[in-house]
Amino acid sequence: MGAIAVELCCLFDLISRAPLRFVYGKACTSEHKLIHKLIQGLKKGDLLLLDAGFYYCATFTKILIRHAHFIIPAKTIMRPQVLRTLGQGDYLCQIKDSHDKTTLTVRVVFIHRNGFRRRRLVTSLLDPSLFPPSELARLYHMRWDIETFYRDFKHTLRATSWHCHTPTSFHQELLVHMIALCLIRTAMLEASRLANVSVGQLSFARALTETRLFLKFLLSTTEVLLWSSIYAAFVQCCSQHRVQFKPDRHFPRDRQQYRRKSRGLEQRRRGRKRKAALLQSSALETFNKPQTLKDSKNRVFLLS
């Protein structure tokens, strides 16, 4: 009875942008319980990009047991013990589980975003020669595609309105949505290779329209030999619809700053001096903050 609300957790492929595995539970279900089911879908050598909310040593252990790797932002309260310095802003550290006191050896990398903003990434990729900090930053920046996936899933596919009345019919309807997503994303991947562009430059909304036409033509013909030509025309049509692609764009975290920027209030008024020098000096102070601290026993710890 009432509105349908579930906690959805999805394993998402960054190359094809298609869902690989998904689990859901009640709206009050913790994400830490759901992700354990997704980890079972990992294979040897896979790299899992996680949001900061999934930071948990037990989760890292289960990923490593499956011989996979992970990259996740570090919490600001985290102060791991430094084992060795691998480079500038690159450390081999040891983290402890607060529950069973187990220890894990990880790599903590300081990356710089938007000129002066500093952030830390925790990863199980320990070799700095194979995975330099710039490569780790580029890989983790690709995690943003899961946010656009949820946006397309909820709004473009209209997955906020359901027609089911029972949990079984909800599961079936959710499966149909995921199958449609896999079909659209597979066609968009082939279309991107055909047009020699990235998948992010193709329009998902236009591809959804072309998918409806493709299914209509497919169901209207009875000759199996025409199916391949219909699919080829479907992929060709998907490759023609482009969107404005802005790589490496970012948005302000401060909501008041975002509102001022959207309303055009950040434009300099007549007679006022620019504040660029003041902002740059404060950003340099943040940039030059110390990264490590020694305790009374001469043990080195990372700061936030």
PASEBA-1860 file (N, C-alpha, C; in nm, 3 decimals):
! residues 304
1> MGAIAVEL> 0.083/-0.119/0.000/0.000/0.000/0.000/0.087/0.124/0.000 ~ 0.047/0.226/-0.075/0.122/0.349/-0.079/0.230/0.349/-0.186 ~ 0.321/0.447/-0.178/0.427/0.462/-0.277/0.532/0.354/-0.260 ~ 0.593/0.314/-0.373/0.698/0.213/-0.371/0.830/0.282/-0.342 ~ 0.903/0.231/-0.242/1.033/0.287/-0.206/1.126/0.173/-0.170 ~ 1.237/0.161/-0.243/1.337/0.058/-0.215/1.475/0.121/-0.217 ~ 1.570/0.054/-0.158/1.712/0.091/-0.165/1.775/0.007/-0.275 ~ 1.820/0.072/-0.382/1.875/0.003/-0.499/2.026/0.022/-0.503
9> CCLFDLIS> 2.098/-0.087/-0.527/2.243/-0.083/-0.538/2.280/-0.160/-0.665 ~ 2.359/-0.098/-0.751/2.384/-0.153/-0.884/2.534/-0.159/-0.912 ~ 2.575/-0.269/-0.975/2.712/-0.285/-1.024/2.712/-0.243/-1.170 ~ 2.794/-0.146/-1.203/2.784/-0.072/-1.329/2.915/-0.083/-1.405 ~ 2.906/-0.118/-1.534/3.026/-0.130/-1.618/3.058/0.007/-1.678 ~ 3.184/0.050/-1.661/3.223/0.184/-1.705/3.247/0.194/-1.855 ~ 3.272/0.082/-1.922/3.299/0.085/-2.065/3.169/0.092/-2.144 ~ 3.080/-0.003/-2.118/2.952/-0.006/-2.191/2.844/0.076/-2.122
17> RAPLRFVY> 2.866/0.115/-1.994/2.767/0.188/-1.914/2.638/0.109/-1.898 ~ 2.651/-0.021/-1.886/2.536/-0.110/-1.870/2.537/-0.170/-1.730 ~ 2.420/-0.196/-1.671/2.414/-0.261/-1.540/2.453/-0.408/-1.551 ~ 2.540/-0.453/-1.462/2.585/-0.592/-1.462/2.512/-0.676/-1.359 ~ 2.482/-0.616/-1.246/2.417/-0.687/-1.136/2.351/-0.584/-1.047 ~ 2.236/-0.616/-0.992/2.168/-0.521/-0.904/2.099/-0.596/-0.791 ~ 2.090/-0.531/-0.679/2.018/-0.585/-0.563/1.936/-0.470/-0.504 ~ 1.832/-0.505/-0.431/1.751/-0.403/-0.366/1.691/-0.461/-0.238
25> GKACTSEH> 1.649/-0.372/-0.153/1.587/-0.410/-0.027/1.492/-0.302/0.019 ~ 1.451/-0.311/0.143/1.362/-0.209/0.198/1.434/-0.074/0.201 ~ 1.355/0.032/0.206/1.414/0.166/0.202/1.505/0.193/0.321 ~ 1.485/0.120/0.430/1.568/0.139/0.549/1.691/0.048/0.549 ~ 1.714/-0.029/0.442/1.825/-0.122/0.436/1.957/-0.048/0.420 ~ 2.058/-0.093/0.492/2.190/-0.030/0.482/2.258/-0.072/0.352 ~ 2.332/0.022/0.292/2.405/-0.008/0.169/2.516/-0.110/0.194 ~ 2.569/-0.115/0.317/2.676/-0.210/0.347/2.626/-0.355/0.339
33> KLIHKLIQ> 2.498/-0.379/0.362/2.443/-0.513/0.349/2.418/-0.548/0.203 ~ 2.378/-0.449/0.123/2.348/-0.476/-0.017/2.474/-0.499/-0.099 ~ 2.581/-0.427/-0.068/2.700/-0.437/-0.152/2.767/-0.573/-0.142 ~ 2.746/-0.643/-0.032/2.806/-0.776/-0.019/2.753/-0.873/-0.125 ~ 2.628/-0.853/-0.166/2.573/-0.937/-0.274/2.632/-0.898/-0.409 ~ 2.664/-0.769/-0.427/2.723/-0.726/-0.553/2.867/-0.773/-0.566 ~ 2.939/-0.783/-0.455/3.078/-0.826/-0.459/3.090/-0.969/-0.513 ~ 2.986/-1.049/-0.494/2.988/-1.185/-0.546/2.995/-1.189/-0.699
41> GLKKGDLL> 2.959/-1.078/-0.764/2.967/-1.072/-0.909/3.102/-1.028/-0.962 ~ 3.197/-0.996/-0.873/3.329/-0.955/-0.918/3.412/-1.076/-0.962 ~ 3.499/-1.052/-1.060/3.588/-1.156/-1.109/3.733/-1.116/-1.082 ~ 3.822/-1.209/-1.105/3.964/-1.185/-1.079/4.016/-1.074/-1.169 ~ 4.083/-0.975/-1.109/4.140/-0.865/-1.185/4.046/-0.748/-1.205 ~ 3.922/-0.755/-1.158/3.829/-0.643/-1.173/3.869/-0.527/-1.080 ~ 3.836/-0.408/-1.122/3.859/-0.288/-1.043/3.725/-0.226/-1.009 ~ 3.697/-0.213/-0.879/3.569/-0.161/-0.832/3.590/-0.019/-0.779
49> LLDAGFYY> 3.517/0.077/-0.835/3.520/0.216/-0.791/3.402/0.239/-0.697 ~ 3.432/0.280/-0.575/3.330/0.292/-0.471/3.312/0.436/-0.428 ~ 3.191/0.466/-0.382/3.163/0.596/-0.323/3.214/0.597/-0.179 ~ 3.234/0.715/-0.125/3.289/0.728/0.011/3.198/0.664/0.116 ~ 3.069/0.652/0.088/2.978/0.592/0.184/3.000/0.444/0.205 ~ 3.074/0.378/0.118/3.099/0.234/0.129/3.232/0.204/0.199 ~ 3.291/0.304/0.264/3.420/0.283/0.329/3.401/0.194/0.452 ~ 3.452/0.069/0.439/3.439/-0.030/0.546/3.543/-0.138/0.522
57> CATFTKIL> 3.623/-0.169/0.623/3.733/-0.265/0.607/3.682/-0.404/0.572 ~ 3.567/-0.444/0.625/3.512/-0.575/0.592/3.477/-0.585/0.444 ~ 3.430/-0.476/0.386/3.402/-0.473/0.243/3.530/-0.486/0.162 ~ 3.636/-0.416/0.203/3.765/-0.427/0.133/3.819/-0.569/0.138 ~ 3.803/-0.635/0.251/3.853/-0.773/0.266/3.781/-0.868/0.171 ~ 3.651/-0.851/0.158/3.575/-0.940/0.068/3.612/-0.915/-0.077 ~ 3.644/-0.790/-0.111/3.688/-0.761/-0.248/3.822/-0.827/-0.276 ~ 3.914/-0.818/-0.181/4.047/-0.876/-0.200/4.042/-1.028/-0.202
65> IRHAHFII> 3.948/-1.089/-0.130/3.935/-1.235/-0.132/3.900/-1.285/-0.272 ~ 3.825/-1.206/-0.347/3.787/-1.242/-0.484/3.895/-1.200/-0.584 ~ 4.014/-1.162/-0.536/4.128/-1.123/-0.619/4.094/-1.005/-0.710 ~ 4.011/-0.914/-0.657/3.977/-0.791/-0.728/4.041/-0.673/-0.654 ~ 4.028/-0.553/-0.710/4.087/-0.433/-0.652/3.979/-0.327/-0.637 ~ 4.013/-0.221/-0.562/3.915/-0.116/-0.535/3.986/0.019/-0.528 ~ 3.908/0.125/-0.553/3.949/0.264/-0.532/3.832/0.334/-0.464 ~ 3.861/0.404/-0.353/3.756/0.470/-0.277/3.814/0.595/-0.212
73> PAKTIMRP> 3.739/0.704/-0.202/3.789/0.822/-0.129/3.800/0.793/0.020 ~ 3.899/0.853/0.084/3.919/0.835/0.227/3.832/0.933/0.304 ~ 3.787/0.891/0.421/3.713/0.980/0.508/3.806/1.084/0.569 ~ 3.750/1.198/0.607/3.832/1.305/0.664/3.883/1.270/0.803 ~ 3.815/1.180/0.875/3.858/1.142/1.010/3.960/1.029/1.007 ~ 3.990/0.977/0.889/4.083/0.865/0.879/4.228/0.911/0.896 ~ 4.302/0.845/0.984/4.444/0.874/1.005/4.522/0.743/1.004 ~ 4.551/0.688/0.888/4.623/0.559/0.884/4.770/0.575/0.916
81> QVLRTLGQ> 4.831/0.466/0.958/4.974/0.468/0.989/5.053/0.450/0.860 ~ 5.152/0.534/0.840/5.234/0.531/0.719/5.343/0.426/0.734 ~ 5.350/0.333/0.639/5.455/0.232/0.637/5.575/0.276/0.553 ~ 5.545/0.338/0.440/5.653/0.382/0.351/5.602/0.491/0.260 ~ 5.690/0.582/0.225/5.655/0.688/0.130/5.694/0.644/-0.010 ~ 5.595/0.641/-0.101/5.618/0.596/-0.239/5.651/0.710/-0.332 ~ 5.613/0.830/-0.296/5.637/0.947/-0.379/5.574/1.068/-0.314 ~ 5.572/1.178/-0.385/5.511/1.300/-0.332/5.359/1.284/-0.326
89> GDYLCQIK> 5.304/1.287/-0.205/5.161/1.267/-0.187/5.116/1.125/-0.211 ~ 5.207/1.028/-0.202/5.178/0.887/-0.229/5.240/0.804/-0.116 ~ 5.154/0.730/-0.042/5.200/0.660/0.077/5.146/0.518/0.081 ~ 5.228/0.428/0.135/5.185/0.292/0.167/5.147/0.291/0.314 ~ 5.020/0.260/0.343/4.968/0.276/0.478/4.905/0.147/0.528 ~ 4.873/0.149/0.655/4.807/0.037/0.720/4.680/0.087/0.787 ~ 4.568/0.023/0.758/4.440/0.059/0.819/4.390/-0.058/0.902 ~ 4.313/-0.028/1.004/4.263/-0.129/1.097/4.111/-0.128/1.099
97> DSHDKTTL> 4.055/-0.249/1.113/3.911/-0.263/1.131/3.878/-0.242/1.278 ~ 3.783/-0.155/1.306/3.750/-0.123/1.445/3.675/-0.236/1.514 ~ 3.623/-0.335/1.437/3.543/-0.442/1.497/3.631/-0.562/1.534 ~ 3.695/-0.623/1.435/3.775/-0.743/1.463/3.925/-0.715/1.467 ~ 3.965/-0.585/1.458/4.105/-0.542/1.471/4.197/-0.602/1.364 ~ 4.143/-0.641/1.250/4.227/-0.688/1.141/4.290/-0.569/1.070 ~ 4.407/-0.590/1.010/4.481/-0.483/0.943/4.490/-0.512/0.794 ~ 4.488/-0.406/0.715/4.503/-0.416/0.570/4.610/-0.318/0.525
105> TVRVVFIH> 4.689/-0.360/0.428/4.789/-0.272/0.368/4.731/-0.211/0.242 ~ 4.719/-0.080/0.239/4.659/-0.009/0.127/4.753/0.104/0.085 ~ 4.714/0.168/-0.022/4.789/0.282/-0.074/4.700/0.405/-0.068 ~ 4.752/0.512/-0.011/4.678/0.637/0.002/4.746/0.741/-0.085 ~ 4.668/0.800/-0.177/4.722/0.894/-0.274/4.649/1.028/-0.259 ~ 4.724/1.135/-0.250/4.666/1.270/-0.250/4.655/1.317/-0.395 ~ 4.534/1.350/-0.437/4.512/1.403/-0.571/4.463/1.546/-0.559 ~ 4.490/1.624/-0.661/4.454/1.766/-0.661/4.350/1.789/-0.768
113> RNGFRRRR> 4.238/1.846/-0.728/4.128/1.873/-0.819/4.098/2.022/-0.819 ~ 4.054/2.070/-0.935/4.012/2.209/-0.953/4.123/2.307/-0.916 ~ 4.246/2.270/-0.947/4.358/2.359/-0.922/4.420/2.341/-0.784 ~ 4.341/2.362/-0.676/4.399/2.360/-0.543/4.329/2.261/-0.450 ~ 4.213/2.210/-0.484/4.141/2.122/-0.395/4.215/1.988/-0.383 ~ 4.230/1.941/-0.261/4.305/1.820/-0.237/4.212/1.710/-0.184 ~ 4.231/1.589/-0.233/4.149/1.477/-0.190/4.235/1.352/-0.183 ~ 4.195/1.259/-0.098/4.272/1.136/-0.080/4.195/1.017/-0.135
121> LVTSLLDP> 4.265/0.929/-0.202/4.209/0.805/-0.253/4.279/0.689/-0.186 ~ 4.201/0.589/-0.145/4.253/0.465/-0.088/4.233/0.355/-0.191 ~ 4.338/0.281/-0.222/4.330/0.178/-0.325/4.414/0.058/-0.286 ~ 4.381/-0.056/-0.345/4.460/-0.179/-0.327/4.562/-0.196/-0.439 ~ 4.569/-0.102/-0.533/4.671/-0.104/-0.638/4.799/-0.043/-0.581 ~ 4.888/-0.126/-0.536/5.002/-0.081/-0.456/5.124/-0.043/-0.539 ~ 5.128/-0.078/-0.667/5.247/-0.052/-0.748/5.240/0.089/-0.806 ~ 5.326/0.181/-0.763/5.319/0.319/-0.816/5.369/0.332/-0.958
129> SLFPPSEL> 5.450/0.237/-1.004/5.500/0.245/-1.142/5.393/0.204/-1.242 ~ 5.311/0.105/-1.207/5.203/0.062/-1.297/5.083/0.154/-1.288 ~ 5.058/0.209/-1.168/4.940/0.294/-1.146/4.984/0.423/-1.079 ~ 5.031/0.521/-1.157/5.071/0.650/-1.099/4.948/0.726/-1.046 ~ 4.969/0.823/-0.959/4.856/0.899/-0.902/4.766/0.964/-1.007 ~ 4.825/1.013/-1.116/4.741/1.075/-1.220/4.647/0.974/-1.283 ~ 4.694/0.849/-1.299/4.609/0.745/-1.356/4.497/0.707/-1.259 ~ 4.527/0.700/-1.130/4.424/0.669/-1.030/4.318/0.778/-1.025
137> ARLYHMRW> 4.362/0.904/-1.037/4.266/1.015/-1.039/4.176/1.008/-1.162 ~ 4.234/0.973/-1.276/4.155/0.962/-1.399/4.055/0.847/-1.390 ~ 4.098/0.735/-1.330/4.008/0.621/-1.316/3.892/0.653/-1.223 ~ 3.923/0.717/-1.110/3.816/0.746/-1.016/3.721/0.853/-1.069 ~ 3.770/0.941/-1.153/3.682/1.043/-1.211/3.574/0.979/-1.298 ~ 3.600/0.859/-1.351/3.501/0.789/-1.432/3.385/0.736/-1.349 ~ 3.400/0.734/-1.215/3.291/0.683/-1.131/3.167/0.771/-1.139 ~ 3.182/0.895/-1.184/3.068/0.986/-1.192/2.963/0.934/-1.290
145> DIETFYRD> 3.001/0.845/-1.381/2.905/0.793/-1.478/2.792/0.715/-1.412 ~ 2.816/0.660/-1.292/2.709/0.589/-1.224/2.599/0.686/-1.180 ~ 2.635/0.810/-1.152/2.535/0.910/-1.115/2.447/0.945/-1.235 ~ 2.507/0.959/-1.352/2.427/0.984/-1.472/2.344/0.861/-1.509 ~ 2.394/0.742/-1.474/2.316/0.620/-1.497/2.188/0.621/-1.415 ~ 2.199/0.658/-1.286/2.080/0.665/-1.202/1.985/0.774/-1.250 ~ 2.040/0.885/-1.301/1.954/0.992/-1.353/1.876/0.943/-1.476 ~ 1.945/0.876/-1.568/1.876/0.822/-1.686/1.775/0.715/-1.647
153> FKHTLRAT> 1.811/0.635/-1.548/1.721/0.527/-1.505/1.594/0.582/-1.440 ~ 1.608/0.684/-1.358/1.492/0.736/-1.285/1.405/0.827/-1.370 ~ 1.468/0.916/-1.446/1.392/1.022/-1.512/1.364/0.990/-1.659 ~ 1.468/0.954/-1.736/1.445/0.927/-1.878/1.362/0.801/-1.898 ~ 1.396/0.694/-1.822/1.317/0.571/-1.830/1.192/0.575/-1.742 ~ 1.177/0.682/-1.665/1.062/0.701/-1.576/1.047/0.585/-1.478 ~ 1.157/0.549/-1.415/1.154/0.440/-1.317/1.106/0.486/-1.180 ~ 1.052/0.607/-1.173/0.992/0.653/-1.048/0.843/0.622/-1.043
161> SWHCHTPT> 0.785/0.580/-1.155/0.642/0.545/-1.162/0.632/0.397/-1.196 ~ 0.564/0.321/-1.111/0.555/0.177/-1.128/0.408/0.137/-1.142 ~ 0.385/0.027/-1.212/0.250/-0.022/-1.238/0.219/-0.149/-1.158 ~ 0.311/-0.193/-1.075/0.296/-0.320/-1.005/0.217/-0.300/-0.875 ~ 0.169/-0.413/-0.822/0.092/-0.413/-0.697/0.146/-0.513/-0.596 ~ 0.240/-0.599/-0.637/0.297/-0.699/-0.548/0.449/-0.696/-0.559 ~ 0.522/-0.748/-0.462/0.668/-0.753/-0.472/0.717/-0.835/-0.591 ~ 0.646/-0.940/-0.628/0.687/-1.022/-0.743/0.676/-0.943/-0.873
169> SFHQELLV> 0.565/-0.873/-0.892/0.548/-0.794/-1.013/0.645/-0.676/-1.017 ~ 0.682/-0.622/-0.899/0.782/-0.516/-0.897/0.918/-0.570/-0.944 ~ 0.953/-0.689/-0.899/1.080/-0.749/-0.942/1.081/-0.772/-1.093 ~ 0.969/-0.817/-1.148/0.960/-0.841/-1.292/0.969/-0.709/-1.370 ~ 0.902/-0.606/-1.321/0.907/-0.477/-1.389/1.047/-0.415/-1.383 ~ 1.114/-0.433/-1.270/1.251/-0.384/-1.256/1.345/-0.459/-1.350 ~ 1.323/-0.588/-1.368/1.403/-0.667/-1.461/1.387/-0.616/-1.604 ~ 1.265/-0.582/-1.642/1.240/-0.531/-1.777/1.314/-0.398/-1.798
177> HMIALCLI> 1.314/-0.314/-1.697/1.389/-0.188/-1.706/1.538/-0.214/-1.727 ~ 1.594/-0.308/-1.653/1.736/-0.337/-1.665/1.770/-0.402/-1.800 ~ 1.681/-0.486/-1.850/1.703/-0.547/-1.982/1.701/-0.440/-2.091 ~ 1.607/-0.346/-2.079/1.602/-0.236/-2.175/1.728/-0.150/-2.167 ~ 1.780/-0.127/-2.046/1.904/-0.052/-2.029/2.021/-0.123/-2.096 ~ 2.030/-0.254/-2.078/2.139/-0.330/-2.141/2.131/-0.322/-2.293 ~ 2.010/-0.329/-2.348/1.993/-0.320/-2.493/2.035/-0.183/-2.544 ~ 1.992/-0.077/-2.475/2.025/0.059/-2.519/2.175/0.084/-2.509
185> RTAMLEAS> 2.235/0.045/-2.398/2.377/0.071/-2.377/2.465/-0.012/-2.471 ~ 2.424/-0.134/-2.503/2.501/-0.214/-2.599/2.496/-0.150/-2.738 ~ 2.378/-0.103/-2.776/2.367/-0.036/-2.906/2.446/0.095/-2.908 ~ 2.445/0.170/-2.796/2.520/0.295/-2.791/2.671/0.270/-2.795 ~ 2.715/0.159/-2.735/2.858/0.126/-2.741/2.901/0.096/-2.883 ~ 2.821/0.018/-2.956/2.851/-0.011/-3.096/2.842/0.116/-3.181 ~ 2.746/0.203/-3.148/2.732/0.327/-3.223/2.851/0.421/-3.199 ~ 2.904/0.422/-3.077/3.021/0.506/-3.048/3.143/0.458/-3.124
193> RLANVSVG> 3.159/0.327/-3.137/3.270/0.274/-3.215/3.252/0.302/-3.363 ~ 3.126/0.300/-3.408/3.098/0.330/-3.548/3.126/0.477/-3.581 ~ 3.091/0.566/-3.489/3.113/0.710/-3.511/3.248/0.757/-3.461 ~ 3.325/0.669/-3.397/3.458/0.701/-3.344/3.451/0.814/-3.242 ~ 3.354/0.805/-3.151/3.339/0.901/-3.041/3.320/0.821/-2.913 ~ 3.324/0.891/-2.799/3.300/0.825/-2.672/3.150/0.807/-2.649 ~ 3.115/0.713/-2.561/2.974/0.687/-2.534/2.909/0.809/-2.469 ~ 2.987/0.886/-2.393/2.931/1.004/-2.327/2.886/1.113/-2.422
201> QLSFARAL> 2.928/1.106/-2.548/2.888/1.208/-2.645/2.759/1.172/-2.718 ~ 2.702/1.054/-2.689/2.577/1.013/-2.752/2.461/1.036/-2.655 ~ 2.345/1.066/-2.710/2.227/1.099/-2.631/2.154/0.972/-2.589 ~ 2.135/0.956/-2.458/2.060/0.840/-2.408/1.911/0.855/-2.436 ~ 1.858/0.976/-2.426/1.715/0.998/-2.450/1.679/0.968/-2.595 ~ 1.763/1.011/-2.691/1.737/0.981/-2.832/1.753/0.833/-2.860 ~ 1.850/0.768/-2.791/1.867/0.624/-2.810/1.746/0.547/-2.758 ~ 1.683/0.598/-2.652/1.561/0.534/-2.602/1.448/0.544/-2.704
209> TETRLFLK> 1.436/0.658/-2.771/1.335/0.673/-2.877/1.364/0.579/-2.993 ~ 1.490/0.568/-3.032/1.527/0.477/-3.141/1.503/0.332/-3.100 ~ 1.518/0.300/-2.972/1.492/0.164/-2.925/1.345/0.128/-2.938 ~ 1.258/0.221/-2.908/1.114/0.195/-2.923/1.078/0.172/-3.069 ~ 1.138/0.251/-3.160/1.113/0.229/-3.302/1.171/0.095/-3.349 ~ 1.289/0.062/-3.295/1.353/-0.065/-3.332/1.266/-0.184/-3.290 ~ 1.213/-0.181/-3.168/1.128/-0.292/-3.122/0.997/-0.296/-3.202 ~ 0.946/-0.180/-3.243/0.824/-0.177/-3.323/0.848/-0.241/-3.460
217> FLLSTTEV> 0.960/-0.206/-3.526/0.992/-0.266/-3.655/1.022/-0.414/-3.641 ~ 1.087/-0.453/-3.531/1.125/-0.593/-3.511/1.003/-0.682/-3.494 ~ 0.901/-0.630/-3.424/0.781/-0.709/-3.400/0.686/-0.707/-3.520 ~ 0.706/-0.611/-3.611/0.616/-0.602/-3.726/0.657/-0.694/-3.840 ~ 0.782/-0.740/-3.841/0.828/-0.827/-3.948/0.836/-0.972/-3.900 ~ 0.812/-1.064/-3.990/0.817/-1.207/-3.958/0.939/-1.275/-4.018 ~ 1.015/-1.204/-4.099/1.134/-1.262/-4.161/1.255/-1.242/-4.069 ~ 1.312/-1.355/-4.030/1.426/-1.350/-3.938/1.548/-1.291/-4.005
225> LLWSSIYA> 1.561/-1.305/-4.137/1.678/-1.255/-4.208/1.688/-1.102/-4.204 ~ 1.576/-1.034/-4.182/1.577/-0.888/-4.179/1.615/-0.832/-4.042 ~ 1.622/-0.918/-3.940/1.649/-0.868/-3.806/1.787/-0.804/-3.796 ~ 1.887/-0.863/-3.859/2.023/-0.807/-3.851/2.031/-0.670/-3.919 ~ 1.963/-0.655/-4.032/1.963/-0.526/-4.101/1.888/-0.420/-4.021 ~ 1.780/-0.461/-3.953/1.705/-0.367/-3.869/1.791/-0.321/-3.751 ~ 1.867/-0.415/-3.693/1.954/-0.379/-3.581/2.069/-0.289/-3.628 ~ 2.123/-0.315/-3.746/2.231/-0.230/-3.799/2.181/-0.088/-3.822
233> AFVQCCSQ> 2.057/-0.076/-3.873/1.999/0.057/-3.892/1.972/0.126/-3.758 ~ 1.937/0.046/-3.658/1.914/0.099/-3.523/2.043/0.156/-3.464 ~ 2.153/0.085/-3.479/2.283/0.133/-3.429/2.326/0.258/-3.506 ~ 2.302/0.260/-3.637/2.338/0.377/-3.718/2.262/0.501/-3.674 ~ 2.134/0.484/-3.641/2.055/0.598/-3.595/2.102/0.648/-3.458 ~ 2.144/0.557/-3.371/2.193/0.597/-3.238/2.322/0.677/-3.248 ~ 2.403/0.650/-3.350/2.531/0.720/-3.365/2.515/0.863/-3.414 ~ 2.396/0.902/-3.459/2.376/1.035/-3.515/2.333/1.138/-3.412
241> HRVQFKPD> 2.290/1.093/-3.294/2.238/1.185/-3.193/2.349/1.214/-3.092 ~ 2.392/1.339/-3.086/2.501/1.381/-2.998/2.447/1.473/-2.888 ~ 2.524/1.483/-2.782/2.495/1.577/-2.674/2.618/1.663/-2.651 ~ 2.600/1.773/-2.580/2.712/1.861/-2.548/2.796/1.794/-2.441 ~ 2.916/1.754/-2.479/3.004/1.676/-2.391/3.105/1.770/-2.325 ~ 3.108/1.771/-2.192/3.199/1.857/-2.117/3.281/1.773/-2.021 ~ 3.393/1.719/-2.065/3.477/1.640/-1.973/3.544/1.729/-1.870 ~ 3.572/1.668/-1.753/3.641/1.735/-1.642/3.565/1.855/-1.587
249> RHFPRDRQ> 3.434/1.864/-1.608/3.359/1.974/-1.549/3.331/1.943/-1.402 ~ 3.308/2.045/-1.323/3.282/2.028/-1.182/3.179/2.131/-1.139 ~ 3.117/2.105/-1.026/3.015/2.191/-0.972/3.054/2.230/-0.828 ~ 3.021/2.350/-0.784/3.055/2.389/-0.648/2.978/2.308/-0.545 ~ 3.047/2.269/-0.437/2.983/2.192/-0.331/2.895/2.281/-0.242 ~ 2.933/2.407/-0.229/2.857/2.499/-0.145/2.728/2.538/-0.217 ~ 2.615/2.510/-0.155/2.487/2.538/-0.220/2.464/2.687/-0.238 ~ 2.506/2.767/-0.140/2.489/2.911/-0.153/2.574/2.966/-0.267
257> QYRRKSRG> 2.696/2.912/-0.281/2.782/2.954/-0.392/2.722/2.912/-0.526 ~ 2.661/2.791/-0.528/2.598/2.743/-0.651/2.479/2.831/-0.689 ~ 2.402/2.874/-0.590/2.287/2.961/-0.617/2.332/3.099/-0.666 ~ 2.437/3.152/-0.604/2.488/3.281/-0.647/2.539/3.275/-0.791 ~ 2.604/3.165/-0.825/2.657/3.150/-0.960/2.544/3.136/-1.061 ~ 2.439/3.060/-1.026/2.327/3.041/-1.118/2.247/3.169/-1.139 ~ 2.245/3.257/-1.038/2.171/3.383/-1.048/2.256/3.498/-1.102 ~ 2.383/3.469/-1.129/2.470/3.572/-1.183/2.514/3.676/-1.084
265> LEQRRRGR> 2.515/3.641/-0.954/2.551/3.737/-0.850/2.701/3.743/-0.826 ~ 2.778/3.652/-0.890/2.922/3.651/-0.870/2.994/3.745/-0.966 ~ 2.919/3.812/-1.052/2.982/3.907/-1.143/3.029/4.031/-1.067 ~ 3.143/4.080/-1.105/3.204/4.193/-1.035/3.126/4.321/-1.061 ~ 3.094/4.390/-0.954/3.024/4.517/-0.967/3.123/4.630/-0.998 ~ 3.072/4.738/-1.050/3.157/4.851/-1.084/3.211/4.915/-0.956 ~ 3.340/4.947/-0.960/3.403/5.011/-0.846/3.460/4.916/-0.743 ~ 3.435/4.784/-0.760/3.487/4.687/-0.664/3.611/4.620/-0.721
273> KRKAALLQ> 3.707/4.592/-0.632/3.829/4.526/-0.673/3.805/4.375/-0.682 ~ 3.885/4.311/-0.763/3.877/4.167/-0.776/3.929/4.098/-0.650 ~ 3.871/3.982/-0.621/3.912/3.905/-0.504/3.993/3.781/-0.542 ~ 4.045/3.781/-0.663/4.117/3.661/-0.711/4.242/3.637/-0.629 ~ 4.316/3.745/-0.595/4.440/3.729/-0.519/4.412/3.675/-0.381 ~ 4.303/3.722/-0.317/4.269/3.675/-0.183/4.228/3.529/-0.186 ~ 4.146/3.492/-0.286/4.103/3.354/-0.298/4.221/3.262/-0.328 ~ 4.312/3.308/-0.410/4.426/3.225/-0.446/4.518/3.203/-0.326
281> SSALETFN> 4.536/3.305/-0.243/4.621/3.289/-0.125/4.561/3.191/-0.025 ~ 4.427/3.198/-0.004/4.363/3.103/0.087/4.367/2.962/0.032 ~ 4.356/2.949/-0.102/4.365/2.816/-0.162/4.506/2.760/-0.149 ~ 4.606/2.846/-0.158/4.744/2.800/-0.143/4.770/2.754/-0.001 ~ 4.707/2.819/0.098/4.724/2.775/0.236/4.667/2.634/0.255 ~ 4.552/2.607/0.194/4.495/2.472/0.200/4.582/2.372/0.127 ~ 4.639/2.415/0.015/4.721/2.328/-0.068/4.850/2.289/0.004 ~ 4.906/2.380/0.083/5.035/2.358/0.148/5.023/2.304/0.289
289> KPQTLKDS> 4.908/2.259/0.330/4.893/2.202/0.464/4.977/2.075/0.476 ~ 5.028/2.044/0.596/5.107/1.921/0.612/5.021/1.797/0.592 ~ 5.083/1.693/0.540/5.012/1.569/0.512/5.033/1.463/0.620 ~ 5.142/1.473/0.694/5.173/1.371/0.794/5.199/1.436/0.930 ~ 5.194/1.354/1.034/5.217/1.399/1.170/5.277/1.285/1.250 ~ 5.379/1.313/1.331/5.443/1.212/1.415/5.385/1.221/1.556 ~ 5.367/1.103/1.618/5.320/1.099/1.756/5.439/1.087/1.851 ~ 5.412/1.062/1.978/5.520/1.054/2.078/5.610/0.933/2.059
297> KNRVFLLS> 5.559/0.830/1.990/5.639/0.709/1.966/5.705/0.711/1.829 ~ 5.712/0.828/1.766/5.773/0.845/1.635/5.703/0.767/1.525 ~ 5.575/0.738/1.542/5.497/0.675/1.436/5.434/0.784/1.349 ~ 5.436/0.763/1.219/5.388/0.864/1.123/5.244/0.829/1.085 ~ 5.156/0.928/1.088/5.016/0.911/1.050/4.980/1.018/0.948 ~ 4.886/0.983/0.860/4.837/1.078/0.762/4.729/1.165/0.821 ~ 4.727/1.290/0.781/4.623/1.383/0.824/4.518/1.396/0.714 ~ 4.405/1.458/0.748/4.299/1.478/0.649/4.330/1.599/0.564
END
